[in-house]
């Protein structure tokens, strides 16, 4: 999910074709009919991961996606740098029927997340604009039809909040700018000094081509890798297939760690996409596939309350292969499990009574309570929970800077 790159219009943010833009980098459409807003900026193109994230929020009610989109919107606002003592941030509203159906206004959720992540010295005016009538989808309509469809669909409900103010209009996606222009017209008619526009994404002319190219590449890789033998470029790099890979939900929440081999299979099946690479290559007869370091599921998975089976492996994982009495870090083969309350005294085999222990400490403690043996636990044992799993992911990711931005926030 990369920020917009390349030449874009200084006013609407649309991609400009070399030779067709004016000296001031203004697209032909804005030269012909200048929008009623000062300038529009977007974080990225409406395709790939950004498009999927917006759909997760709007159509699948995945609330955590709003936080990620909000941080993107904050970056788009920083591009604008509107000069004012106090900016009024106004989300583009939904009609009441659509809001009841969806349960929220995605533009408002994203705006709140953006203002929470960055202090712009602004005020949120979520109730300033109202959509007075439902409108049909703008998809497939010509420009005149879009204008007619949206005209008169908004009104300002609090004139005193708008009068003389600099307004920042925010939305999830900017397509042709028709909705933004109509909202800007209504806001300026109500007395707004000027209107700026910030969105998470905007549609660009080459997005469909990029979608097709990405799909073709994935199908080619799948056919090539499963149709011919594959291998790691160097024999010494065979362990690259067993390297840990961070797995993100579609909302970019870290949910698991798997081996690179499993991650490659998920990517080739179209279940996940690569977000970060680890520098190794998987070679087939006619192509080379980069081994992922971080992957993201393409469909959001609702993760139930995390529980793990009580096992030696999970106890050692929880205790980070560290003896809970002397604090020595050891390989799994040099550790055993100790019952804090000995079994002969009624101690249960549970998360709260089992700890990782080196053989020397285990012999010293014997059939005694820790206090009786003059020993003390480093920490109270407890069952796995989300915090424990996330902490283990952080520990595993310390050696890989590519994991940092997904785990340390």
C-alpha positions, 0 to 999 in steps of 0.5 A: 500500500504505497503512497501516490507516485508520479505526476498528478494534477496540482488541483484534483490529484488526477494523474497527468499525461506528459504534454497535456498538463499546463505549466502549473501541472494542472490537468485538462479537466481542471483547466476547462472547469476549475473545481470549487475546492482549493486542492485535493490530495489522496494518500494512494491509488484506489487499487490493491491493498487500499481498495481491499481495506476500504471494502473491509470497512464499508461492506464487512464492518471490520472496524480495525481497518478504520485506524489504518485508513485514518493514518493514511488520511492523516498523511494526505492532510499533511500534503495539503497544509491548509493555512488556518488557525482552526480547521473544520474537518467535515466528513462527506455524509451518507443518507440516513437510510444508507447509514442505518443499513451500514451502521456508520459513516466510513468517512466519519470513522476514518476522519476520527482516526486521522485526528486521533493519530495526528494533531492538526489543531482542527475541529471535527464537524461530523454533523455540519453536512447532511445528505438530504436525499438518497442518490444512485451509485455514480458508477457508470454515469457520464460526467453530466449524469454524475453532476445531475445525480448529486446536485442538491443532495446536500445541505449545511445544518450548522451555518454558524460553524461554517461561516468564515472558516477553512473547511477540510472535506474528507472522504474515503475515495475521490473518483471524478470529484463530482461529490467533492465539488458539490459539497464544496459548493454548498459549504462555500454558499453557506459562508466557508472561506475556502474548502480543501479535500483529503481522501484516503484514495483516488482512482487513477487512469491505469489502475485497471491495467495494474490489476490485470497485470498483478492477476496475470503475474500471480497465475503465471507464478502458480503455474510455473512453480507447481508445474516444474521443480523449484529450489532455493538459489543456493544450497546454504539458503535452504533454511530460508523456506523455514524462516518465520513469516509474519501473517497479517489479517486483511486489516493489517493486524498481526495474527500469526507466524508461519514458516516461509514455505507455508507463506509461499503456498498461501501467496501462490493460492491467492489467499494472501499477498506479500507485503515484505520480502526477506531477500531470498529467492525461490527459483523455478525453471523460468522465473524467480519468486521472492521469499516473503517476510510478511504476508497479508490475508486477502479476506478478513478472518474473524479471530476467536478468543485465542486459546492454545493447547497445553503442551511442552512446546507451548509452555517453552514458547510462553516462557521464551525457552528461559528457566523460570528459576535461574533465568538461563536461556537454553535450547528446548532439549536442555529444558524440562517442565516443573510443577510449581506446586508438586503433583504429590501435593495436589499440584495440577498440570495447568498453565498456572502451575507449569513452568520451563525449568533447567535440569539443575533447578529441577533437581534442586527444587525436587519435591518442594515448594519454591519457597522451601527450596529457597527459589523464586519464580521470575514471573507468575505463570499464566495461560496464553492470551492475545498480549502473550502472542503479540509479545512473542511475535515482537520477540521473534521480529526483533531481528527483522526490521521489516516486521517492526512497523506491523508490531510496534505501534 
